[in-house]
Amino acid sequence: MMTLKPLISALALFALSAGAPTLHAEDSPRKFVQDFYEWYVPMASRSHSEDASNIALKKKSAVFSAELLKALKEDAQAAAKSPGEVVGLDWDPFLNSQEQIDRCVIGNVTEKNGSFRVDIYDVLSGKKDKKPAIIAEVKQENGHWIFVNFWNPDGGNLLSELRQLSKERKKTPK
């Protein structure tokens, strides 16, 4: 009976580990981004008294880096002070679009310098676009995933755009 104990213990450990899913590094950023867009896209398609991106900043502020959150809030405040004028972003920063979409599909996830870039495709009229509409850059901070930037597949990124708009607003005489 003594020789069966180690065998039974080993079998029990194997049985427990066999049911556990294998986690890959890209799964967590993929799920984080997918969860955000599954919340955001339906919310953004409804009518609101303010931009959907501002609602996201209020309701989901913890999912944005401090730098990105600050830059987006400053842009929103500048726009609110100048109704009728374009002094900031004139498109949805999380969709890289001015139009409503049906949903988003997550594509490739690639690691770069400790962050992950997640391709996000629009689905319009049931058809997925051929190229990503936007690429989210995410990283882990204090054990949680956060958005640190959004990249345009054709070049440029949201943080650079927000910095440029801020500089232009400071140059404009009041």
Disulfide bonds with the S-S distance in Angstrom:
none
